[in-house]
Amino acid sequence: MDGYGLEALQVREVDDPVVGPDSVLVAVAAASINPVDYKIAEGHLDGGFPSLWPLVPGWDVAGEVVGLGPAVRGLEVGQQVFGYNRKDHLGGGSWAELVAVPARGVAAAPSALDAVAASCLPLAGLTAWQSLVEVLRVQAGETVLVHAATGGVGHLAVQIARSRGAEVIGTCSPRNLEHLGSLGARALEYGDGLEDRVRALAPDGVDAVLDLVGGDALTGSPALLKSPGRLVSIIDADTVHELGGTYVFVRPDADQLAALARLADAGDLVPHVQSTHPLDEVRAAIAEAQAGVRGKVVLTVG
C-alpha cells in the first residue's frame, strides 16, 4: 500500500524485509485476518503508530524460518513457527512472501495444526490468554461470560476458559448458537433480554466477563457480575475503565504462544477456519471478514 484505503491494497513486488539482530525471517505460508488489519489499511491506527511505506499489513503469521538474527535463541532455520508480528510501527506485515518478525512474538508452531490453522492463533489466542489468564485470572469452577463468543477471539476464549475448568456462557447470533454449544459453552442469543437469559443460567451472577463487542453488551456487564472489577474489554478502553474493569491491547509474548501451542497439541484449542483466500484475493477476504465470521478468514501464500 502506498496510501490508506482498502482500494490501495495491491499485490506487487517490494524489497525483502530487513532482519534485525533479534528478528526471525519467516517464509509465509498463511496469515489470518484480524479486524485490526483492515483498520490499519483504512488508516484508523495512524495516530497510535508511525507508518512505514509502502505499508504491508498483517500481524498474524505461520510459516518456515528461513533466517535468524544473531541474537535469536531457541529457534532454527527450517523450523515451522507461528507468530504475532506486531512492531513499533505499521508496515512490514505478514501479507507477503517473507516477513521479519521480532523474536518476542515467535514460537514453534503446534504440531497438531497445519499452517492455516496455526495462523489463526497468535493475535486472537494471545488476546484471549492475556484477558482470561493474566487479568481475569479465571479458575476452575468459576463461570465466565464471553460476549461475541464465536468470533476470532471469542471461539478461542471459550476453549481456553474451558481448558482451565471454567463454565462458559457465550453470546452470539442465532445462526451460531449450535456451533457455540459444540465448543462447550452455554450459548445465548445476544440482544434485548440478555440480562434475564444470563440470570436464568447464573442466578447469582458470573465471576468474570470478557467483552469482545462493546456497546450495550459492555455497559450491561457489571450488573451480571457477582462482584465488581472482573471485567475486561478489548473494544472500548474509556468505558471499561469507567465501569471499573480493564482494557486489554494484546502484546507479543513467545512464552504465551508456546502455551497456546501446547493446548492445541493436547486437542484443547482448535481454531475454526471459515475460509481461505490466496493473497491476490485479499480484498474479497477482507470483505468476508468485515461481514462477520465464525472463527477466522485466512490468506494463503505460495
TINUZA-608878 format. One record per residue (C-alpha): residue number from 1; residue in one letter; x, y negated, z. Coordinates in steps of 0.5 Angstrom, whole numbers. Layout:
<vexba><i>NUM</i><aa>A</aa><east>X</east><north>Y</north><up>Z</up></vexba>
...
//
This chain:
<vexba><i>1</i><aa>M</aa><east>0</east><north>0</north><up>0</up></vexba>
<vexba><i>2</i><aa>D</aa><east>2</east><north>-7</north><up>-2</up></vexba>
<vexba><i>3</i><aa>G</aa><east>-3</east><north>-10</north><up>2</up></vexba>
<vexba><i>4</i><aa>Y</aa><east>-9</east><north>-9</north><up>6</up></vexba>
<vexba><i>5</i><aa>G</aa><east>-16</east><north>-6</north><up>4</up></vexba>
<vexba><i>6</i><aa>L</aa><east>-18</east><north>1</north><up>2</up></vexba>
<vexba><i>7</i><aa>E</aa><east>-18</east><north>-1</north><up>-5</up></vexba>
<vexba><i>8</i><aa>A</aa><east>-10</east><north>-2</north><up>-4</up></vexba>
<vexba><i>9</i><aa>L</aa><east>-9</east><north>5</north><up>-3</up></vexba>
<vexba><i>10</i><aa>Q</aa><east>-5</east><north>9</north><up>-9</up></vexba>
<vexba><i>11</i><aa>V</aa><east>0</east><north>15</north><up>-9</up></vexba>
<vexba><i>12</i><aa>R</aa><east>7</east><north>12</north><up>-12</up></vexba>
<vexba><i>13</i><aa>E</aa><east>14</east><north>13</north><up>-11</up></vexba>
<vexba><i>14</i><aa>V</aa><east>17</east><north>10</north><up>-5</up></vexba>
<vexba><i>15</i><aa>D</aa><east>24</east><north>10</north><up>-2</up></vexba>
<vexba><i>16</i><aa>D</aa><east>26</east><north>16</north><up>2</up></vexba>
<vexba><i>17</i><aa>P</aa><east>25</east><north>14</north><up>10</up></vexba>
<vexba><i>18</i><aa>V</aa><east>31</east><north>13</north><up>14</up></vexba>
<vexba><i>19</i><aa>V</aa><east>33</east><north>18</north><up>19</up></vexba>
<vexba><i>20</i><aa>G</aa><east>35</east><north>14</north><up>26</up></vexba>
<vexba><i>21</i><aa>P</aa><east>39</east><north>18</north><up>31</up></vexba>
<vexba><i>22</i><aa>D</aa><east>33</east><north>20</north><up>35</up></vexba>
<vexba><i>23</i><aa>S</aa><east>28</east><north>22</north><up>29</up></vexba>
<vexba><i>24</i><aa>V</aa><east>26</east><north>28</north><up>25</up></vexba>
<vexba><i>25</i><aa>L</aa><east>26</east><north>28</north><up>18</up></vexba>
<vexba><i>26</i><aa>V</aa><east>19</east><north>33</north><up>16</up></vexba>
<vexba><i>27</i><aa>A</aa><east>17</east><north>35</north><up>9</up></vexba>
<vexba><i>28</i><aa>V</aa><east>10</east><north>34</north><up>10</up></vexba>
<vexba><i>29</i><aa>A</aa><east>5</east><north>40</north><up>9</up></vexba>
<vexba><i>30</i><aa>A</aa><east>-1</east><north>37</north><up>12</up></vexba>
<vexba><i>31</i><aa>A</aa><east>-3</east><north>30</north><up>15</up></vexba>
<vexba><i>32</i><aa>S</aa><east>-10</east><north>30</north><up>18</up></vexba>
<vexba><i>33</i><aa>I</aa><east>-14</east><north>23</north><up>18</up></vexba>
<vexba><i>34</i><aa>N</aa><east>-16</east><north>19</north><up>24</up></vexba>
<vexba><i>35</i><aa>P</aa><east>-20</east><north>13</north><up>25</up></vexba>
<vexba><i>36</i><aa>V</aa><east>-14</east><north>9</north><up>27</up></vexba>
<vexba><i>37</i><aa>D</aa><east>-11</east><north>11</north><up>20</up></vexba>
<vexba><i>38</i><aa>Y</aa><east>-16</east><north>7</north><up>16</up></vexba>
<vexba><i>39</i><aa>K</aa><east>-17</east><north>2</north><up>21</up></vexba>
<vexba><i>40</i><aa>I</aa><east>-9</east><north>1</north><up>19</up></vexba>
<vexba><i>41</i><aa>A</aa><east>-11</east><north>1</north><up>12</up></vexba>
<vexba><i>42</i><aa>E</aa><east>-16</east><north>-4</north><up>13</up></vexba>
<vexba><i>43</i><aa>G</aa><east>-11</east><north>-9</north><up>17</up></vexba>
<vexba><i>44</i><aa>H</aa><east>-15</east><north>-8</north><up>24</up></vexba>
<vexba><i>45</i><aa>L</aa><east>-9</east><north>-7</north><up>28</up></vexba>
<vexba><i>46</i><aa>D</aa><east>-5</east><north>-12</north><up>24</up></vexba>
<vexba><i>47</i><aa>G</aa><east>-5</east><north>-16</north><up>31</up></vexba>
<vexba><i>48</i><aa>G</aa><east>-2</east><north>-11</north><up>35</up></vexba>
<vexba><i>49</i><aa>F</aa><east>4</east><north>-8</north><up>31</up></vexba>
<vexba><i>50</i><aa>P</aa><east>8</east><north>-11</north><up>26</up></vexba>
<vexba><i>51</i><aa>S</aa><east>8</east><north>-8</north><up>19</up></vexba>
<vexba><i>52</i><aa>L</aa><east>13</east><north>-5</north><up>14</up></vexba>
<vexba><i>53</i><aa>W</aa><east>12</east><north>-6</north><up>7</up></vexba>
<vexba><i>54</i><aa>P</aa><east>10</east><north>-2</north><up>3</up></vexba>
<vexba><i>55</i><aa>L</aa><east>6</east><north>1</north><up>8</up></vexba>
<vexba><i>56</i><aa>V</aa><east>5</east><north>8</north><up>8</up></vexba>
<vexba><i>57</i><aa>P</aa><east>-1</east><north>10</north><up>13</up></vexba>
<vexba><i>58</i><aa>G</aa><east>-1</east><north>17</north><up>17</up></vexba>
<vexba><i>59</i><aa>W</aa><east>0</east><north>18</north><up>24</up></vexba>
<vexba><i>60</i><aa>D</aa><east>-1</east><north>26</north><up>24</up></vexba>
<vexba><i>61</i><aa>V</aa><east>4</east><north>31</north><up>21</up></vexba>
<vexba><i>62</i><aa>A</aa><east>5</east><north>38</north><up>20</up></vexba>
<vexba><i>63</i><aa>G</aa><east>11</east><north>41</north><up>16</up></vexba>
<vexba><i>64</i><aa>E</aa><east>18</east><north>43</north><up>16</up></vexba>
<vexba><i>65</i><aa>V</aa><east>24</east><north>40</north><up>19</up></vexba>
<vexba><i>66</i><aa>V</aa><east>29</east><north>38</north><up>13</up></vexba>
<vexba><i>67</i><aa>G</aa><east>34</east><north>33</north><up>17</up></vexba>
<vexba><i>68</i><aa>L</aa><east>35</east><north>31</north><up>24</up></vexba>
<vexba><i>69</i><aa>G</aa><east>38</east><north>25</north><up>27</up></vexba>
<vexba><i>70</i><aa>P</aa><east>45</east><north>26</north><up>31</up></vexba>
<vexba><i>71</i><aa>A</aa><east>41</east><north>25</north><up>38</up></vexba>
<vexba><i>72</i><aa>V</aa><east>36</east><north>30</north><up>37</up></vexba>
<vexba><i>73</i><aa>R</aa><east>36</east><north>36</north><up>41</up></vexba>
<vexba><i>74</i><aa>G</aa><east>31</east><north>42</north><up>41</up></vexba>
<vexba><i>75</i><aa>L</aa><east>29</east><north>42</north><up>34</up></vexba>
<vexba><i>76</i><aa>E</aa><east>33</east><north>45</north><up>28</up></vexba>
<vexba><i>77</i><aa>V</aa><east>33</east><north>45</north><up>20</up></vexba>
<vexba><i>78</i><aa>G</aa><east>28</east><north>50</north><up>17</up></vexba>
<vexba><i>79</i><aa>Q</aa><east>23</east><north>50</north><up>24</up></vexba>
<vexba><i>80</i><aa>Q</aa><east>16</east><north>49</north><up>23</up></vexba>
<vexba><i>81</i><aa>V</aa><east>13</east><north>43</north><up>27</up></vexba>
<vexba><i>82</i><aa>F</aa><east>8</east><north>38</north><up>28</up></vexba>
<vexba><i>83</i><aa>G</aa><east>8</east><north>31</north><up>31</up></vexba>
<vexba><i>84</i><aa>Y</aa><east>5</east><north>24</north><up>33</up></vexba>
<vexba><i>85</i><aa>N</aa><east>8</east><north>20</north><up>28</up></vexba>
<vexba><i>86</i><aa>R</aa><east>7</east><north>13</north><up>32</up></vexba>
<vexba><i>87</i><aa>K</aa><east>12</east><north>8</north><up>31</up></vexba>
<vexba><i>88</i><aa>D</aa><east>13</east><north>1</north><up>34</up></vexba>
<vexba><i>89</i><aa>H</aa><east>11</east><north>-2</north><up>27</up></vexba>
<vexba><i>90</i><aa>L</aa><east>6</east><north>0</north><up>22</up></vexba>
<vexba><i>91</i><aa>G</aa><east>8</east><north>4</north><up>16</up></vexba>
<vexba><i>92</i><aa>G</aa><east>13</east><north>10</north><up>15</up></vexba>
<vexba><i>93</i><aa>G</aa><east>7</east><north>14</north><up>16</up></vexba>
<vexba><i>94</i><aa>S</aa><east>6</east><north>21</north><up>14</up></vexba>
<vexba><i>95</i><aa>W</aa><east>1</east><north>21</north><up>8</up></vexba>
<vexba><i>96</i><aa>A</aa><east>7</east><north>22</north><up>4</up></vexba>
<vexba><i>97</i><aa>E</aa><east>12</east><north>28</north><up>2</up></vexba>
<vexba><i>98</i><aa>L</aa><east>17</east><north>26</north><up>7</up></vexba>
<vexba><i>99</i><aa>V</aa><east>17</east><north>22</north><up>14</up></vexba>
<vexba><i>100</i><aa>A</aa><east>22</east><north>21</north><up>19</up></vexba>
<vexba><i>101</i><aa>V</aa><east>18</east><north>22</north><up>26</up></vexba>
<vexba><i>102</i><aa>P</aa><east>21</east><north>20</north><up>33</up></vexba>
<vexba><i>103</i><aa>A</aa><east>23</east><north>26</north><up>36</up></vexba>
<vexba><i>104</i><aa>R</aa><east>19</east><north>24</north><up>42</up></vexba>
<vexba><i>105</i><aa>G</aa><east>13</east><north>26</north><up>38</up></vexba>
<vexba><i>106</i><aa>V</aa><east>15</east><north>32</north><up>35</up></vexba>
<vexba><i>107</i><aa>A</aa><east>15</east><north>39</north><up>38</up></vexba>
<vexba><i>108</i><aa>A</aa><east>15</east><north>46</north><up>35</up></vexba>
<vexba><i>109</i><aa>A</aa><east>8</east><north>48</north><up>31</up></vexba>
<vexba><i>110</i><aa>P</aa><east>4</east><north>53</north><up>34</up></vexba>
<vexba><i>111</i><aa>S</aa><east>5</east><north>60</north><up>31</up></vexba>
<vexba><i>112</i><aa>A</aa><east>-2</east><north>62</north><up>31</up></vexba>
<vexba><i>113</i><aa>L</aa><east>-4</east><north>56</north><up>27</up></vexba>
<vexba><i>114</i><aa>D</aa><east>-3</east><north>54</north><up>19</up></vexba>
<vexba><i>115</i><aa>A</aa><east>0</east><north>47</north><up>18</up></vexba>
<vexba><i>116</i><aa>V</aa><east>-7</east><north>44</north><up>16</up></vexba>
<vexba><i>117</i><aa>A</aa><east>-10</east><north>46</north><up>23</up></vexba>
<vexba><i>118</i><aa>A</aa><east>-4</east><north>44</north><up>27</up></vexba>
<vexba><i>119</i><aa>S</aa><east>-4</east><north>37</north><up>23</up></vexba>
<vexba><i>120</i><aa>C</aa><east>-11</east><north>36</north><up>27</up></vexba>
<vexba><i>121</i><aa>L</aa><east>-8</east><north>37</north><up>34</up></vexba>
<vexba><i>122</i><aa>P</aa><east>-3</east><north>31</north><up>35</up></vexba>
<vexba><i>123</i><aa>L</aa><east>-6</east><north>25</north><up>36</up></vexba>
<vexba><i>124</i><aa>A</aa><east>-13</east><north>28</north><up>38</up></vexba>
<vexba><i>125</i><aa>G</aa><east>-10</east><north>33</north><up>42</up></vexba>
<vexba><i>126</i><aa>L</aa><east>-6</east><north>28</north><up>46</up></vexba>
<vexba><i>127</i><aa>T</aa><east>-12</east><north>23</north><up>47</up></vexba>
<vexba><i>128</i><aa>A</aa><east>-16</east><north>29</north><up>50</up></vexba>
<vexba><i>129</i><aa>W</aa><east>-10</east><north>31</north><up>54</up></vexba>
<vexba><i>130</i><aa>Q</aa><east>-8</east><north>25</north><up>57</up></vexba>
<vexba><i>131</i><aa>S</aa><east>-15</east><north>23</north><up>58</up></vexba>
<vexba><i>132</i><aa>L</aa><east>-17</east><north>29</north><up>62</up></vexba>
<vexba><i>133</i><aa>V</aa><east>-11</east><north>32</north><up>65</up></vexba>
<vexba><i>134</i><aa>E</aa><east>-7</east><north>25</north><up>66</up></vexba>
<vexba><i>135</i><aa>V</aa><east>-12</east><north>20</north><up>68</up></vexba>
<vexba><i>136</i><aa>L</aa><east>-19</east><north>24</north><up>70</up></vexba>
<vexba><i>137</i><aa>R</aa><east>-15</east><north>30</north><up>73</up></vexba>
<vexba><i>138</i><aa>V</aa><east>-20</east><north>35</north><up>71</up></vexba>
<vexba><i>139</i><aa>Q</aa><east>-20</east><north>41</north><up>76</up></vexba>
<vexba><i>140</i><aa>A</aa><east>-23</east><north>48</north><up>76</up></vexba>
<vexba><i>141</i><aa>G</aa><east>-31</east><north>48</north><up>78</up></vexba>
<vexba><i>142</i><aa>E</aa><east>-32</east><north>41</north><up>76</up></vexba>
<vexba><i>143</i><aa>T</aa><east>-37</east><north>38</north><up>71</up></vexba>
<vexba><i>144</i><aa>V</aa><east>-34</east><north>33</north><up>65</up></vexba>
<vexba><i>145</i><aa>L</aa><east>-39</east><north>29</north><up>61</up></vexba>
<vexba><i>146</i><aa>V</aa><east>-36</east><north>28</north><up>54</up></vexba>
<vexba><i>147</i><aa>H</aa><east>-39</east><north>23</north><up>49</up></vexba>
<vexba><i>148</i><aa>A</aa><east>-39</east><north>25</north><up>42</up></vexba>
<vexba><i>149</i><aa>A</aa><east>-36</east><north>32</north><up>43</up></vexba>
<vexba><i>150</i><aa>T</aa><east>-36</east><north>35</north><up>36</up></vexba>
<vexba><i>151</i><aa>G</aa><east>-31</east><north>29</north><up>33</up></vexba>
<vexba><i>152</i><aa>G</aa><east>-24</east><north>30</north><up>32</up></vexba>
<vexba><i>153</i><aa>V</aa><east>-22</east><north>28</north><up>39</up></vexba>
<vexba><i>154</i><aa>G</aa><east>-29</east><north>31</north><up>42</up></vexba>
<vexba><i>155</i><aa>H</aa><east>-28</east><north>38</north><up>40</up></vexba>
<vexba><i>156</i><aa>L</aa><east>-21</east><north>39</north><up>43</up></vexba>
<vexba><i>157</i><aa>A</aa><east>-23</east><north>35</north><up>49</up></vexba>
<vexba><i>158</i><aa>V</aa><east>-29</east><north>40</north><up>50</up></vexba>
<vexba><i>159</i><aa>Q</aa><east>-24</east><north>46</north><up>49</up></vexba>
<vexba><i>160</i><aa>I</aa><east>-18</east><north>43</north><up>54</up></vexba>
<vexba><i>161</i><aa>A</aa><east>-23</east><north>42</north><up>59</up></vexba>
<vexba><i>162</i><aa>R</aa><east>-26</east><north>49</north><up>59</up></vexba>
<vexba><i>163</i><aa>S</aa><east>-19</east><north>52</north><up>59</up></vexba>
<vexba><i>164</i><aa>R</aa><east>-18</east><north>48</north><up>66</up></vexba>
<vexba><i>165</i><aa>G</aa><east>-24</east><north>52</north><up>68</up></vexba>
<vexba><i>166</i><aa>A</aa><east>-29</east><north>46</north><up>68</up></vexba>
<vexba><i>167</i><aa>E</aa><east>-36</east><north>46</north><up>66</up></vexba>
<vexba><i>168</i><aa>V</aa><east>-37</east><north>41</north><up>60</up></vexba>
<vexba><i>169</i><aa>I</aa><east>-43</east><north>37</north><up>58</up></vexba>
<vexba><i>170</i><aa>G</aa><east>-43</east><north>34</north><up>51</up></vexba>
<vexba><i>171</i><aa>T</aa><east>-47</east><north>30</north><up>47</up></vexba>
<vexba><i>172</i><aa>C</aa><east>-47</east><north>30</north><up>39</up></vexba>
<vexba><i>173</i><aa>S</aa><east>-52</east><north>29</north><up>34</up></vexba>
<vexba><i>174</i><aa>P</aa><east>-58</east><north>34</north><up>33</up></vexba>
<vexba><i>175</i><aa>R</aa><east>-54</east><north>38</north><up>27</up></vexba>
<vexba><i>176</i><aa>N</aa><east>-48</east><north>39</north><up>31</up></vexba>
<vexba><i>177</i><aa>L</aa><east>-52</east><north>42</north><up>37</up></vexba>
<vexba><i>178</i><aa>E</aa><east>-51</east><north>49</north><up>36</up></vexba>
<vexba><i>179</i><aa>H</aa><east>-44</east><north>48</north><up>34</up></vexba>
<vexba><i>180</i><aa>L</aa><east>-42</east><north>44</north><up>40</up></vexba>
<vexba><i>181</i><aa>G</aa><east>-45</east><north>50</north><up>44</up></vexba>
<vexba><i>182</i><aa>S</aa><east>-41</east><north>55</north><up>41</up></vexba>
<vexba><i>183</i><aa>L</aa><east>-35</east><north>51</north><up>44</up></vexba>
<vexba><i>184</i><aa>G</aa><east>-37</east><north>53</north><up>50</up></vexba>
<vexba><i>185</i><aa>A</aa><east>-41</east><north>46</north><up>52</up></vexba>
<vexba><i>186</i><aa>R</aa><east>-48</east><north>45</north><up>54</up></vexba>
<vexba><i>187</i><aa>A</aa><east>-50</east><north>41</north><up>48</up></vexba>
<vexba><i>188</i><aa>L</aa><east>-54</east><north>35</north><up>49</up></vexba>
<vexba><i>189</i><aa>E</aa><east>-57</east><north>30</north><up>43</up></vexba>
<vexba><i>190</i><aa>Y</aa><east>-55</east><north>23</north><up>44</up></vexba>
<vexba><i>191</i><aa>G</aa><east>-59</east><north>17</north><up>44</up></vexba>
<vexba><i>192</i><aa>D</aa><east>-65</east><north>15</north><up>48</up></vexba>
<vexba><i>193</i><aa>G</aa><east>-67</east><north>19</north><up>55</up></vexba>
<vexba><i>194</i><aa>L</aa><east>-60</east><north>22</north><up>55</up></vexba>
<vexba><i>195</i><aa>E</aa><east>-59</east><north>20</north><up>62</up></vexba>
<vexba><i>196</i><aa>D</aa><east>-65</east><north>24</north><up>64</up></vexba>
<vexba><i>197</i><aa>R</aa><east>-62</east><north>30</north><up>60</up></vexba>
<vexba><i>198</i><aa>V</aa><east>-56</east><north>30</north><up>63</up></vexba>
<vexba><i>199</i><aa>R</aa><east>-59</east><north>29</north><up>70</up></vexba>
<vexba><i>200</i><aa>A</aa><east>-63</east><north>36</north><up>68</up></vexba>
<vexba><i>201</i><aa>L</aa><east>-56</east><north>39</north><up>68</up></vexba>
<vexba><i>202</i><aa>A</aa><east>-53</east><north>36</north><up>73</up></vexba>
<vexba><i>203</i><aa>P</aa><east>-58</east><north>33</north><up>78</up></vexba>
<vexba><i>204</i><aa>D</aa><east>-52</east><north>30</north><up>83</up></vexba>
<vexba><i>205</i><aa>G</aa><east>-48</east><north>27</north><up>77</up></vexba>
<vexba><i>206</i><aa>V</aa><east>-42</east><north>29</north><up>74</up></vexba>
<vexba><i>207</i><aa>D</aa><east>-35</east><north>29</north><up>76</up></vexba>
<vexba><i>208</i><aa>A</aa><east>-32</east><north>25</north><up>70</up></vexba>
<vexba><i>209</i><aa>V</aa><east>-34</east><north>22</north><up>64</up></vexba>
<vexba><i>210</i><aa>L</aa><east>-30</east><north>22</north><up>57</up></vexba>
<vexba><i>211</i><aa>D</aa><east>-33</east><north>17</north><up>53</up></vexba>
<vexba><i>212</i><aa>L</aa><east>-31</east><north>17</north><up>45</up></vexba>
<vexba><i>213</i><aa>V</aa><east>-36</east><north>13</north><up>42</up></vexba>
<vexba><i>214</i><aa>G</aa><east>-37</east><north>6</north><up>46</up></vexba>
<vexba><i>215</i><aa>G</aa><east>-44</east><north>2</north><up>47</up></vexba>
<vexba><i>216</i><aa>D</aa><east>-50</east><north>5</north><up>51</up></vexba>
<vexba><i>217</i><aa>A</aa><east>-46</east><north>11</north><up>52</up></vexba>
<vexba><i>218</i><aa>L</aa><east>-40</east><north>8</north><up>56</up></vexba>
<vexba><i>219</i><aa>T</aa><east>-45</east><north>3</north><up>59</up></vexba>
<vexba><i>220</i><aa>G</aa><east>-49</east><north>8</north><up>62</up></vexba>
<vexba><i>221</i><aa>S</aa><east>-44</east><north>13</north><up>64</up></vexba>
<vexba><i>222</i><aa>P</aa><east>-43</east><north>10</north><up>71</up></vexba>
<vexba><i>223</i><aa>A</aa><east>-50</east><north>12</north><up>73</up></vexba>
<vexba><i>224</i><aa>L</aa><east>-48</east><north>19</north><up>71</up></vexba>
<vexba><i>225</i><aa>L</aa><east>-42</east><north>20</north><up>76</up></vexba>
<vexba><i>226</i><aa>K</aa><east>-42</east><north>23</north><up>83</up></vexba>
<vexba><i>227</i><aa>S</aa><east>-37</east><north>17</north><up>85</up></vexba>
<vexba><i>228</i><aa>P</aa><east>-35</east><north>11</north><up>81</up></vexba>
<vexba><i>229</i><aa>G</aa><east>-28</east><north>11</north><up>77</up></vexba>
<vexba><i>230</i><aa>R</aa><east>-27</east><north>17</north><up>74</up></vexba>
<vexba><i>231</i><aa>L</aa><east>-29</east><north>14</north><up>67</up></vexba>
<vexba><i>232</i><aa>V</aa><east>-24</east><north>14</north><up>61</up></vexba>
<vexba><i>233</i><aa>S</aa><east>-26</east><north>11</north><up>54</up></vexba>
<vexba><i>234</i><aa>I</aa><east>-22</east><north>10</north><up>48</up></vexba>
<vexba><i>235</i><aa>I</aa><east>-26</east><north>6</north><up>45</up></vexba>
<vexba><i>236</i><aa>D</aa><east>-27</east><north>-1</north><up>49</up></vexba>
<vexba><i>237</i><aa>A</aa><east>-22</east><north>-3</north><up>54</up></vexba>
<vexba><i>238</i><aa>D</aa><east>-25</east><north>-9</north><up>56</up></vexba>
<vexba><i>239</i><aa>T</aa><east>-32</east><north>-6</north><up>58</up></vexba>
<vexba><i>240</i><aa>V</aa><east>-29</east><north>1</north><up>61</up></vexba>
<vexba><i>241</i><aa>H</aa><east>-25</east><north>-4</north><up>66</up></vexba>
<vexba><i>242</i><aa>E</aa><east>-31</east><north>-8</north><up>68</up></vexba>
<vexba><i>243</i><aa>L</aa><east>-34</east><north>-1</north><up>70</up></vexba>
<vexba><i>244</i><aa>G</aa><east>-28</east><north>1</north><up>74</up></vexba>
<vexba><i>245</i><aa>G</aa><east>-25</east><north>6</north><up>69</up></vexba>
<vexba><i>246</i><aa>T</aa><east>-19</east><north>7</north><up>65</up></vexba>
<vexba><i>247</i><aa>Y</aa><east>-18</east><north>5</north><up>58</up></vexba>
<vexba><i>248</i><aa>V</aa><east>-13</east><north>10</north><up>54</up></vexba>
<vexba><i>249</i><aa>F</aa><east>-9</east><north>9</north><up>48</up></vexba>
<vexba><i>250</i><aa>V</aa><east>-5</east><north>15</north><up>46</up></vexba>
<vexba><i>251</i><aa>R</aa><east>2</east><north>15</north><up>46</up></vexba>
<vexba><i>252</i><aa>P</aa><east>7</east><north>20</north><up>43</up></vexba>
<vexba><i>253</i><aa>D</aa><east>9</east><north>26</north><up>48</up></vexba>
<vexba><i>254</i><aa>A</aa><east>13</east><north>32</north><up>46</up></vexba>
<vexba><i>255</i><aa>D</aa><east>12</east><north>36</north><up>52</up></vexba>
<vexba><i>256</i><aa>Q</aa><east>5</east><north>35</north><up>52</up></vexba>
<vexba><i>257</i><aa>L</aa><east>5</east><north>37</north><up>45</up></vexba>
<vexba><i>258</i><aa>A</aa><east>8</east><north>43</north><up>47</up></vexba>
<vexba><i>259</i><aa>A</aa><east>3</east><north>44</north><up>52</up></vexba>
<vexba><i>260</i><aa>L</aa><east>-2</east><north>44</north><up>46</up></vexba>
<vexba><i>261</i><aa>A</aa><east>1</east><north>49</north><up>42</up></vexba>
<vexba><i>262</i><aa>R</aa><east>1</east><north>54</north><up>48</up></vexba>
<vexba><i>263</i><aa>L</aa><east>-6</east><north>53</north><up>49</up></vexba>
<vexba><i>264</i><aa>A</aa><east>-7</east><north>54</north><up>41</up></vexba>
<vexba><i>265</i><aa>D</aa><east>-3</east><north>60</north><up>41</up></vexba>
<vexba><i>266</i><aa>A</aa><east>-7</east><north>63</north><up>47</up></vexba>
<vexba><i>267</i><aa>G</aa><east>-13</east><north>62</north><up>43</up></vexba>
<vexba><i>268</i><aa>D</aa><east>-16</east><north>57</north><up>48</up></vexba>
<vexba><i>269</i><aa>L</aa><east>-15</east><north>51</north><up>43</up></vexba>
<vexba><i>270</i><aa>V</aa><east>-18</east><north>52</north><up>36</up></vexba>
<vexba><i>271</i><aa>P</aa><east>-18</east><north>46</north><up>31</up></vexba>
<vexba><i>272</i><aa>H</aa><east>-24</east><north>45</north><up>27</up></vexba>
<vexba><i>273</i><aa>V</aa><east>-22</east><north>43</north><up>20</up></vexba>
<vexba><i>274</i><aa>Q</aa><east>-28</east><north>40</north><up>16</up></vexba>
<vexba><i>275</i><aa>S</aa><east>-25</east><north>40</north><up>9</up></vexba>
<vexba><i>276</i><aa>T</aa><east>-18</east><north>39</north><up>6</up></vexba>
<vexba><i>277</i><aa>H</aa><east>-16</east><north>34</north><up>0</up></vexba>
<vexba><i>278</i><aa>P</aa><east>-10</east><north>33</north><up>-4</up></vexba>
<vexba><i>279</i><aa>L</aa><east>-6</east><north>27</north><up>-3</up></vexba>
<vexba><i>280</i><aa>D</aa><east>-8</east><north>24</north><up>-9</up></vexba>
<vexba><i>281</i><aa>E</aa><east>-16</east><north>24</north><up>-7</up></vexba>
<vexba><i>282</i><aa>V</aa><east>-14</east><north>20</north><up>-1</up></vexba>
<vexba><i>283</i><aa>R</aa><east>-20</east><north>15</north><up>-2</up></vexba>
<vexba><i>284</i><aa>A</aa><east>-25</east><north>21</north><up>-2</up></vexba>
<vexba><i>285</i><aa>A</aa><east>-22</east><north>24</north><up>4</up></vexba>
<vexba><i>286</i><aa>I</aa><east>-23</east><north>17</north><up>8</up></vexba>
<vexba><i>287</i><aa>A</aa><east>-30</east><north>16</north><up>5</up></vexba>
<vexba><i>288</i><aa>E</aa><east>-32</east><north>23</north><up>8</up></vexba>
<vexba><i>289</i><aa>A</aa><east>-28</east><north>22</north><up>15</up></vexba>
<vexba><i>290</i><aa>Q</aa><east>-32</east><north>15</north><up>15</up></vexba>
<vexba><i>291</i><aa>A</aa><east>-39</east><north>18</north><up>14</up></vexba>
<vexba><i>292</i><aa>G</aa><east>-38</east><north>22</north><up>21</up></vexba>
<vexba><i>293</i><aa>V</aa><east>-34</east><north>29</north><up>21</up></vexba>
<vexba><i>294</i><aa>R</aa><east>-35</east><north>35</north><up>25</up></vexba>
<vexba><i>295</i><aa>G</aa><east>-27</east><north>36</north><up>27</up></vexba>
<vexba><i>296</i><aa>K</aa><east>-22</east><north>33</north><up>22</up></vexba>
<vexba><i>297</i><aa>V</aa><east>-21</east><north>32</north><up>15</up></vexba>
<vexba><i>298</i><aa>V</aa><east>-14</east><north>34</north><up>13</up></vexba>
<vexba><i>299</i><aa>L</aa><east>-10</east><north>31</north><up>7</up></vexba>
<vexba><i>300</i><aa>T</aa><east>-5</east><north>37</north><up>4</up></vexba>
<vexba><i>301</i><aa>V</aa><east>2</east><north>35</north><up>1</up></vexba>
<vexba><i>302</i><aa>G</aa><east>5</east><north>40</north><up>-5</up></vexba>
//
